Amino acid sequence: MSDINETPSSSRRQMLKVSATVLAASSLSGMVVGGSVAQAATNPHTAGEPTDMTSFTTTDGTKIFYKDWGSGQPIVFHHGWPLSADDWDAQMLFFVSKGYRVIAHDRRGHGRSTQTATGNDMDTYAADVAELVAHLKLTNAVHIGHSTGGGEVARYVARHGAGRVAKAVLIGAVPPIMVKSAANPGGLPMEVFDGFRSALAANRAQFYTEVPIPFYGYNREGAKVSEGVKGNWWRQGMIGGAKAQYDCIKAFSETDFTEDLKKITVPVLILHGDDDQIVPIADSAELSIKLVKNGTLKVYKGYPHGMCTTHPEVINEDLLAFIKR
């Protein structure tokens, strides 16, 4: 079933304008992110944060870093590009306090995992998750993915999750497919993603100071800008591998998740902000809900792509209600 709130869709012209603004990062002087970035880079853990963090090695020799806190029903969090498990801080701390076991990993090539030159594709990402789940002996798990992580969840649940997954959540997620084609006329042109690659290759550090602006909706009138959040986004991106992050652009933009979504039989919650400037809702959530067998779509008026960070008090409660029902 679906529960779709009718909201005005952003125009295609607006989405392309926003993309062009982000892609100009390599040539713009950019904003100066102050001491908060340098401090975060040298001290990545918040004071008082749980420190039960470790890693395991996949069959192809890749070290996957993960956090595993608490006990109870497991919730596995899958982060977006080009971030890390740290992007889930607000959710990890909330759910561990509610009696759940919370797990979040750094995707290969991202964060503290091996900076891989190969295997930076959605099939391998999903296989890595399957190995992590087997390593931790997880069953009855809820898998929650944001953005690229939503694609990872869809592929993992469809191909590897039988008997292990209770529910799935896709938040601001890239499925069914982002890039424009004859089969997906509402997608973003390949030139947008080519621009991402060019900006990353030319000056990744500068590019990563610009992306958080539309990511968190900080370019909207009245937005409350957090320098700490912007700096934390930059920190997470810069500790990952440039090659892996470059390759991941193809993975999140060109992978077709249509058949994965059709195969999923467990309950699926799809959450999306109607002002998402990174993954436009009209070509993602509004299509995905039509493909899953047992899905619910909830749309948040005016919320940005990074709404798990900007509005955790709302998102966390909605996630909890879905998990508990």
BAMAR-717218 format. One line per field, with one value per residue (C-alpha): residue number from 1; residue in three letters; x, y, z. Coordinates in steps of 0.1 Angstrom, whole numbers, plus 5000, padded with zeros to 4 digits. Example, Ala and Ser with C-alpha at 12.3 -4.5 7.8 and 13.67 -1.06 7.14 Angstrom:
BEGIN
k: c(1:2)
r: c(ALA:SER)
c1: c(5123:5137)
c2: c(4955:4989)
c3: c(5078:5071)
This chain:
BEGIN
k: c(1:2:3:4:5:6:7:8:9:10:11:12:13:14:15:16:17:18:19:20:21:22:23:24:25:26:27:28:29:30:31:32:33:34:35:36:37:38:39:40:41:42:43:44:45:46:47:48:49:50:51:52:53:54:55:56:57:58:59:60:61:62:63:64:65:66:67:68:69:70:71:72:73:74:75:76:77:78:79:80:81:82:83:84:85:86:87:88:89:90:91:92:93:94:95:96:97:98:99:100:101:102:103:104:105:106:107:108:109:110:111:112:113:114:115:116:117:118:119:120:121:122:123:124:125:126:127:128:129:130:131:132:133:134:135:136:137:138:139:140:141:142:143:144:145:146:147:148:149:150:151:152:153:154:155:156:157:158:159:160:161:162:163:164:165:166:167:168:169:170:171:172:173:174:175:176:177:178:179:180:181:182:183:184:185:186:187:188:189:190:191:192:193:194:195:196:197:198:199:200:201:202:203:204:205:206:207:208:209:210:211:212:213:214:215:216:217:218:219:220:221:222:223:224:225:226:227:228:229:230:231:232:233:234:235:236:237:238:239:240:241:242:243:244:245:246:247:248:249:250:251:252:253:254:255:256:257:258:259:260:261:262:263:264:265:266:267:268:269:270:271:272:273:274:275:276:277:278:279:280:281:282:283:284:285:286:287:288:289:290:291:292:293:294:295:296:297:298:299:300:301:302:303:304:305:306:307:308:309:310:311:312:313:314:315:316:317:318:319:320:321:322:323:324:325)
r: c(MET:SER:ASP:ILE:ASN:GLU:THR:PRO:SER:SER:SER:ARG:ARG:GLN:MET:LEU:LYS:VAL:SER:ALA:THR:VAL:LEU:ALA:ALA:SER:SER:LEU:SER:GLY:MET:VAL:VAL:GLY:GLY:SER:VAL:ALA:GLN:ALA:ALA:THR:ASN:PRO:HIS:THR:ALA:GLY:GLU:PRO:THR:ASP:MET:THR:SER:PHE:THR:THR:THR:ASP:GLY:THR:LYS:ILE:PHE:TYR:LYS:ASP:TRP:GLY:SER:GLY:GLN:PRO:ILE:VAL:PHE:HIS:HIS:GLY:TRP:PRO:LEU:SER:ALA:ASP:ASP:TRP:ASP:ALA:GLN:MET:LEU:PHE:PHE:VAL:SER:LYS:GLY:TYR:ARG:VAL:ILE:ALA:HIS:ASP:ARG:ARG:GLY:HIS:GLY:ARG:SER:THR:GLN:THR:ALA:THR:GLY:ASN:ASP:MET:ASP:THR:TYR:ALA:ALA:ASP:VAL:ALA:GLU:LEU:VAL:ALA:HIS:LEU:LYS:LEU:THR:ASN:ALA:VAL:HIS:ILE:GLY:HIS:SER:THR:GLY:GLY:GLY:GLU:VAL:ALA:ARG:TYR:VAL:ALA:ARG:HIS:GLY:ALA:GLY:ARG:VAL:ALA:LYS:ALA:VAL:LEU:ILE:GLY:ALA:VAL:PRO:PRO:ILE:MET:VAL:LYS:SER:ALA:ALA:ASN:PRO:GLY:GLY:LEU:PRO:MET:GLU:VAL:PHE:ASP:GLY:PHE:ARG:SER:ALA:LEU:ALA:ALA:ASN:ARG:ALA:GLN:PHE:TYR:THR:GLU:VAL:PRO:ILE:PRO:PHE:TYR:GLY:TYR:ASN:ARG:GLU:GLY:ALA:LYS:VAL:SER:GLU:GLY:VAL:LYS:GLY:ASN:TRP:TRP:ARG:GLN:GLY:MET:ILE:GLY:GLY:ALA:LYS:ALA:GLN:TYR:ASP:CYS:ILE:LYS:ALA:PHE:SER:GLU:THR:ASP:PHE:THR:GLU:ASP:LEU:LYS:LYS:ILE:THR:VAL:PRO:VAL:LEU:ILE:LEU:HIS:GLY:ASP:ASP:ASP:GLN:ILE:VAL:PRO:ILE:ALA:ASP:SER:ALA:GLU:LEU:SER:ILE:LYS:LEU:VAL:LYS:ASN:GLY:THR:LEU:LYS:VAL:TYR:LYS:GLY:TYR:PRO:HIS:GLY:MET:CYS:THR:THR:HIS:PRO:GLU:VAL:ILE:ASN:GLU:ASP:LEU:LEU:ALA:PHE:ILE:LYS:ARG)
c1: c(5000:5011:5005:5015:5012:5005:5032:5044:5073:5104:5107:5133:5148:5153:5169:5194:5202:5210:5231:5250:5256:5271:5292:5307:5327:5359:5361:5346:5367:5343:5335:5362:5354:5371:5388:5358:5370:5406:5395:5370:5397:5420:5394:5367:5348:5324:5332:5313:5304:5305:5338:5330:5342:5360:5364:5364:5380:5359:5367:5385:5407:5389:5388:5353:5351:5319:5304:5283:5266:5240:5218:5182:5168:5195:5192:5218:5225:5238:5253:5253:5280:5308:5302:5307:5290:5294:5266:5242:5253:5219:5201:5227:5226:5188:5181:5208:5191:5158:5172:5182:5215:5228:5253:5268:5297:5319:5313:5345:5366:5348:5356:5380:5375:5401:5406:5397:5407:5383:5349:5334:5300:5266:5268:5300:5286:5257:5279:5300:5269:5260:5294:5291:5256:5270:5300:5278:5252:5224:5187:5154:5173:5160:5181:5180:5197:5201:5208:5234:5228:5192:5203:5227:5197:5175:5202:5212:5176:5166:5197:5210:5184:5161:5155:5176:5157:5126:5120:5137:5138:5148:5155:5162:5172:5185:5163:5149:5176:5189:5204:5182:5175:5148:5134:5138:5130:5126:5161:5191:5213:5246:5263:5253:5272:5301:5303:5305:5334:5352:5348:5360:5391:5400:5397:5380:5386:5370:5341:5333:5329:5302:5281:5267:5250:5222:5225:5212:5191:5213:5207:5170:5157:5155:5177:5196:5232:5254:5291:5297:5274:5291:5325:5315:5303:5337:5356:5338:5342:5379:5389:5376:5395:5392:5392:5365:5343:5349:5337:5308:5292:5286:5273:5247:5236:5236:5226:5190:5172:5139:5140:5155:5125:5101:5116:5114:5086:5093:5076:5094:5092:5102:5109:5117:5118:5099:5127:5155:5179:5203:5179:5147:5116:5097:5122:5130:5106:5074:5085:5099:5066:5050:5075:5076:5050:5045:5055:5046:5057:5060:5068:5082:5073:5103:5128:5162:5183:5201:5170:5183:5207:5186:5154:5165:5138:5111:5128:5139:5104:5089:5115:5108:5071:5077:5101:5078:5046)
c2: c(5000:5036:5068:5096:5132:5154:5181:5203:5188:5210:5219:5202:5235:5242:5208:5214:5249:5235:5208:5234:5254:5224:5215:5249:5241:5233:5268:5289:5304:5287:5293:5291:5264:5274:5256:5233:5212:5209:5200:5174:5159:5153:5143:5124:5111:5132:5134:5107:5088:5050:5036:4999:5001:4974:4959:4926:4915:4904:4875:4898:4912:4945:4957:4970:4993:4992:5003:4978:4991:4977:4946:4938:4937:4948:4980:4983:5018:5023:5058:5080:5092:5102:5099:5072:5055:5088:5103:5082:5096:5111:5078:5055:5073:5075:5039:5024:5044:5027:4992:4983:4969:4995:4987:5011:5004:5025:5013:5001:5030:5053:5065:5041:5011:5001:5027:5002:5007:4980:4966:5001:4991:4983:4945:4944:4969:4946:4915:4933:4939:4902:4893:4918:4904:4869:4879:4894:4866:4891:4880:4899:4930:4963:4979:5017:5034:5070:5082:5058:5037:5033:5017:4995:4984:4976:4955:4937:4929:4917:4895:4885:4892:4862:4850:4877:4910:4921:4955:4981:5018:5040:5077:5102:5072:5069:5041:5032:5050:5086:5091:5102:5077:5068:5045:5072:5105:5123:5115:5139:5142:5123:5157:5164:5133:5139:5173:5157:5135:5165:5186:5157:5151:5188:5198:5173:5193:5224:5205:5189:5224:5232:5201:5204:5237:5221:5188:5203:5230:5258:5278:5282:5314:5312:5281:5278:5270:5249:5253:5221:5201:5214:5207:5172:5164:5176:5156:5124:5128:5136:5106:5083:5073:5096:5067:5049:5080:5088:5053:5055:5083:5058:5033:5056:5073:5045:5014:5003:4991:4984:4946:4948:4969:4944:4915:4929:4913:4927:4960:4990:5026:5053:5087:5117:5155:5174:5199:5174:5191:5161:5132:5148:5131:5129:5105:5085:5080:5086:5059:5035:5033:5019:4991:4977:4951:4963:4999:5032:5066:5096:5130:5158:5193:5215:5190:5187:5157:5156:5156:5129:5155:5186:5171:5140:5146:5140:5113:5092:5091:5081:5053:5041:5039:5019:4995:4989:4983)
c3: c(5000:4997:5016:4993:5004:4974:4971:4943:4924:4918:4881:4860:4852:4889:4895:4866:4879:4914:4899:4879:4910:4928:4898:4896:4928:4910:4896:4924:4951:4975:5010:5037:5063:5094:5123:5128:5099:5109:5145:5132:5109:5138:5164:5145:5175:5195:5232:5251:5219:5222:5210:5202:5166:5146:5112:5093:5060:5030:5008:4983:5011:5017:5052:5061:5092:5112:5145:5165:5196:5220:5219:5208:5173:5149:5127:5100:5086:5050:5044:5013:4990:4998:5035:5062:5091:5111:5090:5111:5145:5153:5145:5161:5194:5194:5186:5209:5237:5227:5232:5197:5184:5159:5132:5106:5082:5060:5025:5007:4996:5020:5055:5074:5051:5025:4998:4970:4934:4922:4932:4936:4922:4936:4932:4953:4978:4984:4986:5012:5033:5030:5043:5072:5081:5080:5101:5128:5125:5121:5116:5118:5109:5097:5070:5066:5037:5027:4992:4977:5008:4998:4965:4985:5007:4977:4961:4993:5004:4969:4963:4997:5024:5023:5058:5074:5068:5087:5071:5049:5048:5018:5027:5000:4980:4945:4932:4907:4886:4885:4850:4821:4793:4769:4796:4823:4806:4840:4851:4853:4822:4821:4819:4855:4867:4844:4860:4894:4882:4867:4899:4921:4900:4897:4933:4956:4987:4973:4957:4991:5006:4981:4980:5015:5007:4985:5003:5036:5019:5032:5000:5009:5024:5062:5064:5097:5085:5107:5101:5121:5099:5068:5082:5093:5057:5044:5070:5061:5024:5026:5047:5019:4988:4957:4932:4951:4954:4917:4907:4931:4911:4883:4908:4923:4891:4865:4885:4877:4908:4892:4894:4929:4941:4925:4943:4978:4998:5033:5044:5029:5042:5017:5032:5010:5013:4986:4984:4979:4955:4952:4944:4930:4944:4912:4896:4927:4956:4936:4912:4937:4957:4925:4923:4958:4969:5005:5006:5024:5011:5034:5020:5041:5029:5025:5038:5021:5010:5043:5065:5088:5101:5098:5112:5133:5159:5132:5112:5142:5156:5122:5118:5153:5147:5115:5132:5161:5142)
